[in-house]
Amino acid sequence: MEQISKNQKSQLAKLLASENITVQHQPNAKTAWFDVKNRVLCLPVWREMSNDLYDMLVVHEVGH
């Protein structure tokens, strides 16, 4: 992620979900995933990931 912090991305995900979720940023995650039972959103931290790609992952997973 370039100039946007993980905290800002976590806040974006929580606002989009409109409910209480936990957001995890994991460098070893192969993809983004959402645990609907435990309300956990896991977002990968890939080298040279654009903010647009990160936002797309957030929006896609929150949609579940």
mmCIF file of the N, C-alpha and C atoms, coordinates in Angstrom:
data_MODEL
# 
_entry.id   MODEL 
# 
loop_
_atom_site.group_PDB 
_atom_site.id 
_atom_site.type_symbol 
_atom_site.label_atom_id 
_atom_site.label_alt_id 
_atom_site.label_comp_id 
_atom_site.label_asym_id 
_atom_site.label_entity_id 
_atom_site.label_seq_id 
_atom_site.pdbx_PDB_ins_code 
_atom_site.Cartn_x 
_atom_site.Cartn_y 
_atom_site.Cartn_z 
_atom_site.occupancy 
_atom_site.B_iso_or_equiv 
_atom_site.pdbx_formal_charge 
_atom_site.auth_seq_id 
_atom_site.auth_comp_id 
_atom_site.auth_asym_id 
_atom_site.auth_atom_id 
_atom_site.pdbx_PDB_model_num 
ATOM 1   N N  . MET A 1 1  ? 0.846   -1.167  0.000  1.00 0.00 ? 1  MET A N  1 
ATOM 2   C CA . MET A 1 1  ? 0.000   0.000   0.000  1.00 0.00 ? 1  MET A CA 1 
ATOM 3   C C  . MET A 1 1  ? 0.888   1.225   0.000  1.00 0.00 ? 1  MET A C  1 
ATOM 4   N N  . GLU A 1 2  ? 0.519   2.177   -0.759 1.00 0.00 ? 2  GLU A N  1 
ATOM 5   C CA . GLU A 1 2  ? 1.370   3.342   -0.893 1.00 0.00 ? 2  GLU A CA 1 
ATOM 6   C C  . GLU A 1 2  ? 1.155   4.303   0.266  1.00 0.00 ? 2  GLU A C  1 
ATOM 7   N N  . GLN A 1 3  ? 0.379   5.331   0.103  1.00 0.00 ? 3  GLN A N  1 
ATOM 8   C CA . GLN A 1 3  ? 0.255   6.363   1.115  1.00 0.00 ? 3  GLN A CA 1 
ATOM 9   C C  . GLN A 1 3  ? -0.910  6.132   2.081  1.00 0.00 ? 3  GLN A C  1 
ATOM 10  N N  . ILE A 1 4  ? -1.708  5.138   1.832  1.00 0.00 ? 4  ILE A N  1 
ATOM 11  C CA . ILE A 1 4  ? -2.863  4.875   2.681  1.00 0.00 ? 4  ILE A CA 1 
ATOM 12  C C  . ILE A 1 4  ? -2.462  3.855   3.737  1.00 0.00 ? 4  ILE A C  1 
ATOM 13  N N  . SER A 1 5  ? -2.817  4.128   4.995  1.00 0.00 ? 5  SER A N  1 
ATOM 14  C CA . SER A 1 5  ? -2.422  3.244   6.082  1.00 0.00 ? 5  SER A CA 1 
ATOM 15  C C  . SER A 1 5  ? -3.371  2.054   6.205  1.00 0.00 ? 5  SER A C  1 
ATOM 16  N N  . LYS A 1 6  ? -2.896  1.007   6.870  1.00 0.00 ? 6  LYS A N  1 
ATOM 17  C CA . LYS A 1 6  ? -3.736  -0.160  7.136  1.00 0.00 ? 6  LYS A CA 1 
ATOM 18  C C  . LYS A 1 6  ? -4.938  0.238   7.975  1.00 0.00 ? 6  LYS A C  1 
ATOM 19  N N  . ASN A 1 7  ? -4.743  1.174   8.898  1.00 0.00 ? 7  ASN A N  1 
ATOM 20  C CA . ASN A 1 7  ? -5.842  1.633   9.742  1.00 0.00 ? 7  ASN A CA 1 
ATOM 21  C C  . ASN A 1 7  ? -6.940  2.277   8.897  1.00 0.00 ? 7  ASN A C  1 
ATOM 22  N N  . GLN A 1 8  ? -6.553  3.067   7.907  1.00 0.00 ? 8  GLN A N  1 
ATOM 23  C CA . GLN A 1 8  ? -7.542  3.702   7.038  1.00 0.00 ? 8  GLN A CA 1 
ATOM 24  C C  . GLN A 1 8  ? -8.297  2.661   6.220  1.00 0.00 ? 8  GLN A C  1 
ATOM 25  N N  . LYS A 1 9  ? -7.602  1.634   5.748  1.00 0.00 ? 9  LYS A N  1 
ATOM 26  C CA . LYS A 1 9  ? -8.263  0.572   4.983  1.00 0.00 ? 9  LYS A CA 1 
ATOM 27  C C  . LYS A 1 9  ? -9.191  -0.234  5.885  1.00 0.00 ? 9  LYS A C  1 
ATOM 28  N N  . SER A 1 10 ? -8.782  -0.453  7.122  1.00 0.00 ? 10 SER A N  1 
ATOM 29  C CA . SER A 1 10 ? -9.645  -1.162  8.074  1.00 0.00 ? 10 SER A CA 1 
ATOM 30  C C  . SER A 1 10 ? -10.922 -0.365  8.325  1.00 0.00 ? 10 SER A C  1 
ATOM 31  N N  . GLN A 1 11 ? -10.789 0.946   8.490  1.00 0.00 ? 11 GLN A N  1 
ATOM 32  C CA . GLN A 1 11 ? -11.955 1.790   8.713  1.00 0.00 ? 11 GLN A CA 1 
ATOM 33  C C  . GLN A 1 11 ? -12.883 1.769   7.497  1.00 0.00 ? 11 GLN A C  1 
ATOM 34  N N  . LEU A 1 12 ? -12.320 1.797   6.308  1.00 0.00 ? 12 LEU A N  1 
ATOM 35  C CA . LEU A 1 12 ? -13.123 1.716   5.085  1.00 0.00 ? 12 LEU A CA 1 
ATOM 36  C C  . LEU A 1 12 ? -13.934 0.431   5.075  1.00 0.00 ? 12 LEU A C  1 
ATOM 37  N N  . ALA A 1 13 ? -13.299 -0.688  5.369  1.00 0.00 ? 13 ALA A N  1 
ATOM 38  C CA . ALA A 1 13 ? -13.993 -1.985  5.373  1.00 0.00 ? 13 ALA A CA 1 
ATOM 39  C C  . ALA A 1 13 ? -15.112 -1.997  6.398  1.00 0.00 ? 13 ALA A C  1 
ATOM 40  N N  . LYS A 1 14 ? -14.860 -1.467  7.581  1.00 0.00 ? 14 LYS A N  1 
ATOM 41  C CA . LYS A 1 14 ? -15.882 -1.457  8.633  1.00 0.00 ? 14 LYS A CA 1 
ATOM 42  C C  . LYS A 1 14 ? -17.071 -0.578  8.245  1.00 0.00 ? 14 LYS A C  1 
ATOM 43  N N  . LEU A 1 15 ? -16.797 0.553   7.624  1.00 0.00 ? 15 LEU A N  1 
ATOM 44  C CA . LEU A 1 15 ? -17.882 1.421   7.183  1.00 0.00 ? 15 LEU A CA 1 
ATOM 45  C C  . LEU A 1 15 ? -18.713 0.761   6.093  1.00 0.00 ? 15 LEU A C  1 
ATOM 46  N N  . LEU A 1 16 ? -18.066 0.123   5.152  1.00 0.00 ? 16 LEU A N  1 
ATOM 47  C CA . LEU A 1 16 ? -18.782 -0.545  4.063  1.00 0.00 ? 16 LEU A CA 1 
ATOM 48  C C  . LEU A 1 16 ? -19.607 -1.721  4.573  1.00 0.00 ? 16 LEU A C  1 
ATOM 49  N N  . ALA A 1 17 ? -19.099 -2.418  5.571  1.00 0.00 ? 17 ALA A N  1 
ATOM 50  C CA . ALA A 1 17 ? -19.804 -3.582  6.104  1.00 0.00 ? 17 ALA A CA 1 
ATOM 51  C C  . ALA A 1 17 ? -21.035 -3.163  6.902  1.00 0.00 ? 17 ALA A C  1 
ATOM 52  N N  . SER A 1 18 ? -21.030 -1.940  7.422  1.00 0.00 ? 18 SER A N  1 
ATOM 53  C CA . SER A 1 18 ? -22.111 -1.390  8.240  1.00 0.00 ? 18 SER A CA 1 
ATOM 54  C C  . SER A 1 18 ? -22.469 -2.299  9.420  1.00 0.00 ? 18 SER A C  1 
ATOM 55  N N  . GLU A 1 19 ? -21.500 -3.023  9.905  1.00 0.00 ? 19 GLU A N  1 
ATOM 56  C CA . GLU A 1 19 ? -21.662 -3.851  11.098 1.00 0.00 ? 19 GLU A CA 1 
ATOM 57  C C  . GLU A 1 19 ? -20.285 -4.069  11.704 1.00 0.00 ? 19 GLU A C  1 
ATOM 58  N N  . ASN A 1 20 ? -20.250 -4.647  12.872 1.00 0.00 ? 20 ASN A N  1 
ATOM 59  C CA . ASN A 1 20 ? -18.991 -4.833  13.574 1.00 0.00 ? 20 ASN A CA 1 
ATOM 60  C C  . ASN A 1 20 ? -18.212 -6.013  12.981 1.00 0.00 ? 20 ASN A C  1 
ATOM 61  N N  . ILE A 1 21 ? -17.080 -5.715  12.362 1.00 0.00 ? 21 ILE A N  1 
ATOM 62  C CA . ILE A 1 21 ? -16.204 -6.761  11.846 1.00 0.00 ? 21 ILE A CA 1 
ATOM 63  C C  . ILE A 1 21 ? -14.792 -6.513  12.353 1.00 0.00 ? 21 ILE A C  1 
ATOM 64  N N  . THR A 1 22 ? -13.995 -7.544  12.331 1.00 0.00 ? 22 THR A N  1 
ATOM 65  C CA . THR A 1 22 ? -12.578 -7.442  12.648 1.00 0.00 ? 22 THR A CA 1 
ATOM 66  C C  . THR A 1 22 ? -11.814 -7.539  11.337 1.00 0.00 ? 22 THR A C  1 
ATOM 67  N N  . VAL A 1 23 ? -10.856 -6.651  11.150 1.00 0.00 ? 23 VAL A N  1 
ATOM 68  C CA . VAL A 1 23 ? -10.052 -6.644  9.929  1.00 0.00 ? 23 VAL A CA 1 
ATOM 69  C C  . VAL A 1 23 ? -8.629  -7.040  10.270 1.00 0.00 ? 23 VAL A C  1 
ATOM 70  N N  . GLN A 1 24 ? -8.115  -8.030  9.546  1.00 0.00 ? 24 GLN A N  1 
ATOM 71  C CA . GLN A 1 24 ? -6.730  -8.471  9.714  1.00 0.00 ? 24 GLN A CA 1 
ATOM 72  C C  . GLN A 1 24 ? -5.976  -8.217  8.418  1.00 0.00 ? 24 GLN A C  1 
ATOM 73  N N  . HIS A 1 25 ? -4.741  -7.740  8.545  1.00 0.00 ? 25 HIS A N  1 
ATOM 74  C CA . HIS A 1 25 ? -3.864  -7.537  7.394  1.00 0.00 ? 25 HIS A CA 1 
ATOM 75  C C  . HIS A 1 25 ? -2.737  -8.551  7.535  1.00 0.00 ? 25 HIS A C  1 
ATOM 76  N N  . GLN A 1 26 ? -2.681  -9.526  6.616  1.00 0.00 ? 26 GLN A N  1 
ATOM 77  C CA . GLN A 1 26 ? -1.707  -10.609 6.743  1.00 0.00 ? 26 GLN A CA 1 
ATOM 78  C C  . GLN A 1 26 ? -0.799  -10.683 5.511  1.00 0.00 ? 26 GLN A C  1 
ATOM 79  N N  . PRO A 1 27 ? 0.507   -10.451 5.716  1.00 0.00 ? 27 PRO A N  1 
ATOM 80  C CA . PRO A 1 27 ? 1.448   -10.521 4.594  1.00 0.00 ? 27 PRO A CA 1 
ATOM 81  C C  . PRO A 1 27 ? 1.545   -11.914 3.975  1.00 0.00 ? 27 PRO A C  1 
ATOM 82  N N  . ASN A 1 28 ? 1.233   -12.953 4.744  1.00 0.00 ? 28 ASN A N  1 
ATOM 83  C CA . ASN A 1 28 ? 1.354   -14.316 4.227  1.00 0.00 ? 28 ASN A CA 1 
ATOM 84  C C  . ASN A 1 28 ? 0.057   -14.844 3.609  1.00 0.00 ? 28 ASN A C  1 
ATOM 85  N N  . ALA A 1 29 ? -0.998  -14.035 3.586  1.00 0.00 ? 29 ALA A N  1 
ATOM 86  C CA . ALA A 1 29 ? -2.267  -14.475 2.995  1.00 0.00 ? 29 ALA A CA 1 
ATOM 87  C C  . ALA A 1 29 ? -2.125  -14.526 1.474  1.00 0.00 ? 29 ALA A C  1 
ATOM 88  N N  . LYS A 1 30 ? -2.605  -15.593 0.885  1.00 0.00 ? 30 LYS A N  1 
ATOM 89  C CA . LYS A 1 30 ? -2.524  -15.755 -0.565 1.00 0.00 ? 30 LYS A CA 1 
ATOM 90  C C  . LYS A 1 30 ? -3.628  -14.982 -1.279 1.00 0.00 ? 30 LYS A C  1 
ATOM 91  N N  . THR A 1 31 ? -4.740  -14.745 -0.578 1.00 0.00 ? 31 THR A N  1 
ATOM 92  C CA . THR A 1 31 ? -5.867  -14.008 -1.135 1.00 0.00 ? 31 THR A CA 1 
ATOM 93  C C  . THR A 1 31 ? -6.657  -13.385 0.004  1.00 0.00 ? 31 THR A C  1 
ATOM 94  N N  . ALA A 1 32 ? -7.614  -12.557 -0.325 1.00 0.00 ? 32 ALA A N  1 
ATOM 95  C CA . ALA A 1 32 ? -8.503  -11.994 0.682  1.00 0.00 ? 32 ALA A CA 1 
ATOM 96  C C  . ALA A 1 32 ? -9.598  -13.008 0.992  1.00 0.00 ? 32 ALA A C  1 
ATOM 97  N N  . TRP A 1 33 ? -10.103 -12.997 2.220  1.00 0.00 ? 33 TRP A N  1 
ATOM 98  C CA . TRP A 1 33 ? -11.215 -13.868 2.583  1.00 0.00 ? 33 TRP A CA 1 
ATOM 99  C C  . TRP A 1 33 ? -12.042 -13.237 3.683  1.00 0.00 ? 33 TRP A C  1 
ATOM 100 N N  . PHE A 1 34 ? -13.285 -13.695 3.803  1.00 0.00 ? 34 PHE A N  1 
ATOM 101 C CA . PHE A 1 34 ? -14.181 -13.187 4.837  1.00 0.00 ? 34 PHE A CA 1 
ATOM 102 C C  . PHE A 1 34 ? -14.821 -14.360 5.542  1.00 0.00 ? 34 PHE A C  1 
ATOM 103 N N  . ASP A 1 35 ? -14.635 -14.440 6.847  1.00 0.00 ? 35 ASP A N  1 
ATOM 104 C CA . ASP A 1 35 ? -15.242 -15.477 7.687  1.00 0.00 ? 35 ASP A CA 1 
ATOM 105 C C  . ASP A 1 35 ? -16.578 -14.918 8.173  1.00 0.00 ? 35 ASP A C  1 
ATOM 106 N N  . VAL A 1 36 ? -17.678 -15.358 7.554  1.00 0.00 ? 36 VAL A N  1 
ATOM 107 C CA . VAL A 1 36 ? -18.986 -14.785 7.867  1.00 0.00 ? 36 VAL A CA 1 
ATOM 108 C C  . VAL A 1 36 ? -19.457 -15.149 9.264  1.00 0.00 ? 36 VAL A C  1 
ATOM 109 N N  . LYS A 1 37 ? -19.067 -16.298 9.762  1.00 0.00 ? 37 LYS A N  1 
ATOM 110 C CA . LYS A 1 37 ? -19.488 -16.728 11.102 1.00 0.00 ? 37 LYS A CA 1 
ATOM 111 C C  . LYS A 1 37 ? -18.845 -15.864 12.186 1.00 0.00 ? 37 LYS A C  1 
ATOM 112 N N  . ASN A 1 38 ? -17.538 -15.657 12.090 1.00 0.00 ? 38 ASN A N  1 
ATOM 113 C CA . ASN A 1 38 ? -16.809 -14.908 13.111 1.00 0.00 ? 38 ASN A CA 1 
ATOM 114 C C  . ASN A 1 38 ? -16.629 -13.438 12.764 1.00 0.00 ? 38 ASN A C  1 
ATOM 115 N N  . ARG A 1 39 ? -17.133 -13.013 11.585 1.00 0.00 ? 39 ARG A N  1 
ATOM 116 C CA . ARG A 1 39 ? -17.085 -11.620 11.145 1.00 0.00 ? 39 ARG A CA 1 
ATOM 117 C C  . ARG A 1 39 ? -15.662 -11.091 11.047 1.00 0.00 ? 39 ARG A C  1 
ATOM 118 N N  . VAL A 1 40 ? -14.781 -11.880 10.424 1.00 0.00 ? 40 VAL A N  1 
ATOM 119 C CA . VAL A 1 40 ? -13.369 -11.511 10.258 1.00 0.00 ? 40 VAL A CA 1 
ATOM 120 C C  . VAL A 1 40 ? -13.073 -11.337 8.774  1.00 0.00 ? 40 VAL A C  1 
ATOM 121 N N  . LEU A 1 41 ? -12.541 -10.173 8.428  1.00 0.00 ? 41 LEU A N  1 
ATOM 122 C CA . LEU A 1 41 ? -12.086 -9.894  7.070  1.00 0.00 ? 41 LEU A CA 1 
ATOM 123 C C  . LEU A 1 41 ? -10.566 -9.956  7.073  1.00 0.00 ? 41 LEU A C  1 
ATOM 124 N N  . CYS A 1 42 ? -10.000 -10.810 6.248  1.00 0.00 ? 42 CYS A N  1 
ATOM 125 C CA . CYS A 1 42 ? -8.547  -10.929 6.130  1.00 0.00 ? 42 CYS A CA 1 
ATOM 126 C C  . CYS A 1 42 ? -8.137  -10.366 4.774  1.00 0.00 ? 42 CYS A C  1 
ATOM 127 N N  . LEU A 1 43 ? -7.189  -9.440  4.825  1.00 0.00 ? 43 LEU A N  1 
ATOM 128 C CA . LEU A 1 43 ? -6.697  -8.816  3.602  1.00 0.00 ? 43 LEU A CA 1 
ATOM 129 C C  . LEU A 1 43 ? -5.207  -9.097  3.453  1.00 0.00 ? 43 LEU A C  1 
ATOM 130 N N  . PRO A 1 44 ? -4.795  -9.534  2.281  1.00 0.00 ? 44 PRO A N  1 
ATOM 131 C CA . PRO A 1 44 ? -3.376  -9.788  2.065  1.00 0.00 ? 44 PRO A CA 1 
ATOM 132 C C  . PRO A 1 44 ? -2.598  -8.481  1.972  1.00 0.00 ? 44 PRO A C  1 
ATOM 133 N N  . VAL A 1 45 ? -1.336  -8.551  2.262  1.00 0.00 ? 45 VAL A N  1 
ATOM 134 C CA . VAL A 1 45 ? -0.441  -7.403  2.092  1.00 0.00 ? 45 VAL A CA 1 
ATOM 135 C C  . VAL A 1 45 ? 0.619   -7.856  1.096  1.00 0.00 ? 45 VAL A C  1 
ATOM 136 N N  . TRP A 1 46 ? 0.398   -7.494  -0.161 1.00 0.00 ? 46 TRP A N  1 
ATOM 137 C CA . TRP A 1 46 ? 1.315   -7.889  -1.226 1.00 0.00 ? 46 TRP A CA 1 
ATOM 138 C C  . TRP A 1 46 ? 2.256   -6.756  -1.548 1.00 0.00 ? 46 TRP A C  1 
ATOM 139 N N  . ARG A 1 47 ? 3.476   -7.098  -1.911 1.00 0.00 ? 47 ARG A N  1 
ATOM 140 C CA . ARG A 1 47 ? 4.428   -6.071  -2.344 1.00 0.00 ? 47 ARG A CA 1 
ATOM 141 C C  . ARG A 1 47 ? 3.883   -5.359  -3.563 1.00 0.00 ? 47 ARG A C  1 
ATOM 142 N N  . GLU A 1 48 ? 4.063   -4.059  -3.573 1.00 0.00 ? 48 GLU A N  1 
ATOM 143 C CA . GLU A 1 48 ? 3.679   -3.226  -4.713 1.00 0.00 ? 48 GLU A CA 1 
ATOM 144 C C  . GLU A 1 48 ? 2.193   -3.331  -5.076 1.00 0.00 ? 48 GLU A C  1 
ATOM 145 N N  . MET A 1 49 ? 1.330   -3.551  -4.083 1.00 0.00 ? 49 MET A N  1 
ATOM 146 C CA . MET A 1 49 ? -0.109  -3.598  -4.330 1.00 0.00 ? 49 MET A CA 1 
ATOM 147 C C  . MET A 1 49 ? -0.627  -2.161  -4.439 1.00 0.00 ? 49 MET A C  1 
ATOM 148 N N  . SER A 1 50 ? -1.373  -1.881  -5.481 1.00 0.00 ? 50 SER A N  1 
ATOM 149 C CA . SER A 1 50 ? -1.929  -0.539  -5.652 1.00 0.00 ? 50 SER A CA 1 
ATOM 150 C C  . SER A 1 50 ? -3.097  -0.337  -4.685 1.00 0.00 ? 50 SER A C  1 
ATOM 151 N N  . ASN A 1 51 ? -3.386  0.914   -4.392 1.00 0.00 ? 51 ASN A N  1 
ATOM 152 C CA . ASN A 1 51 ? -4.537  1.225   -3.545 1.00 0.00 ? 51 ASN A CA 1 
ATOM 153 C C  . ASN A 1 51 ? -5.831  0.787   -4.216 1.00 0.00 ? 51 ASN A C  1 
ATOM 154 N N  . ASP A 1 52 ? -5.903  0.891   -5.532 1.00 0.00 ? 52 ASP A N  1 
ATOM 155 C CA . ASP A 1 52 ? -7.103  0.468   -6.254 1.00 0.00 ? 52 ASP A CA 1 
ATOM 156 C C  . ASP A 1 52 ? -7.362  -1.026  -6.081 1.00 0.00 ? 52 ASP A C  1 
ATOM 157 N N  . LEU A 1 53 ? -6.313  -1.835  -6.182 1.00 0.00 ? 53 LEU A N  1 
ATOM 158 C CA . LEU A 1 53 ? -6.467  -3.277  -5.999 1.00 0.00 ? 53 LEU A CA 1 
ATOM 159 C C  . LEU A 1 53 ? -6.895  -3.587  -4.574 1.00 0.00 ? 53 LEU A C  1 
ATOM 160 N N  . TYR A 1 54 ? -6.285  -2.917  -3.604 1.00 0.00 ? 54 TYR A N  1 
ATOM 161 C CA . TYR A 1 54 ? -6.643  -3.152  -2.210 1.00 0.00 ? 54 TYR A CA 1 
ATOM 162 C C  . TYR A 1 54 ? -8.104  -2.793  -1.960 1.00 0.00 ? 54 TYR A C  1 
ATOM 163 N N  . ASP A 1 55 ? -8.541  -1.653  -2.505 1.00 0.00 ? 55 ASP A N  1 
ATOM 164 C CA . ASP A 1 55 ? -9.939  -1.252  -2.358 1.00 0.00 ? 55 ASP A CA 1 
ATOM 165 C C  . ASP A 1 55 ? -10.874 -2.270  -3.001 1.00 0.00 ? 55 ASP A C  1 
ATOM 166 N N  . MET A 1 56 ? -10.501 -2.788  -4.148 1.00 0.00 ? 56 MET A N  1 
ATOM 167 C CA . MET A 1 56 ? -11.320 -3.800  -4.825 1.00 0.00 ? 56 MET A CA 1 
ATOM 168 C C  . MET A 1 56 ? -11.473 -5.043  -3.949 1.00 0.00 ? 56 MET A C  1 
ATOM 169 N N  . LEU A 1 57 ? -10.375 -5.477  -3.324 1.00 0.00 ? 57 LEU A N  1 
ATOM 170 C CA . LEU A 1 57 ? -10.447 -6.642  -2.435 1.00 0.00 ? 57 LEU A CA 1 
ATOM 171 C C  . LEU A 1 57 ? -11.365 -6.374  -1.241 1.00 0.00 ? 57 LEU A C  1 
ATOM 172 N N  . VAL A 1 58 ? -11.239 -5.177  -0.670 1.00 0.00 ? 58 VAL A N  1 
ATOM 173 C CA . VAL A 1 58 ? -12.091 -4.807  0.471  1.00 0.00 ? 58 VAL A CA 1 
ATOM 174 C C  . VAL A 1 58 ? -13.553 -4.845  0.077  1.00 0.00 ? 58 VAL A C  1 
ATOM 175 N N  . VAL A 1 59 ? -13.903 -4.171  -1.016 1.00 0.00 ? 59 VAL A N  1 
ATOM 176 C CA . VAL A 1 59 ? -15.299 -4.093  -1.448 1.00 0.00 ? 59 VAL A CA 1 
ATOM 177 C C  . VAL A 1 59 ? -15.842 -5.478  -1.799 1.00 0.00 ? 59 VAL A C  1 
ATOM 178 N N  . HIS A 1 60 ? -15.057 -6.279  -2.478 1.00 0.00 ? 60 HIS A N  1 
ATOM 179 C CA . HIS A 1 60 ? -15.502 -7.620  -2.860 1.00 0.00 ? 60 HIS A CA 1 
ATOM 180 C C  . HIS A 1 60 ? -15.800 -8.475  -1.627 1.00 0.00 ? 60 HIS A C  1 
ATOM 181 N N  . GLU A 1 61 ? -14.875 -8.510  -0.692 1.00 0.00 ? 61 GLU A N  1 
ATOM 182 C CA . GLU A 1 61 ? -15.051 -9.361  0.477  1.00 0.00 ? 61 GLU A CA 1 
ATOM 183 C C  . GLU A 1 61 ? -16.136 -8.857  1.417  1.00 0.00 ? 61 GLU A C  1 
ATOM 184 N N  . VAL A 1 62 ? -16.265 -7.552  1.575  1.00 0.00 ? 62 VAL A N  1 
ATOM 185 C CA . VAL A 1 62 ? -17.328 -7.003  2.419  1.00 0.00 ? 62 VAL A CA 1 
ATOM 186 C C  . VAL A 1 62 ? -18.693 -7.327  1.815  1.00 0.00 ? 62 VAL A C  1 
ATOM 187 N N  . GLY A 1 63 ? -18.743 -7.448  0.514  1.00 0.00 ? 63 GLY A N  1 
ATOM 188 C CA . GLY A 1 63 ? -19.992 -7.809  -0.157 1.00 0.00 ? 63 GLY A CA 1 
ATOM 189 C C  . GLY A 1 63 ? -20.521 -9.191  0.214  1.00 0.00 ? 63 GLY A C  1 
ATOM 190 N N  . HIS A 1 64 ? -19.665 -10.032 0.738  1.00 0.00 ? 64 HIS A N  1 
ATOM 191 C CA . HIS A 1 64 ? -20.101 -11.369 1.157  1.00 0.00 ? 64 HIS A CA 1 
ATOM 192 C C  . HIS A 1 64 ? -20.881 -11.266 2.440  1.00 0.00 ? 64 HIS A C  1 
# 
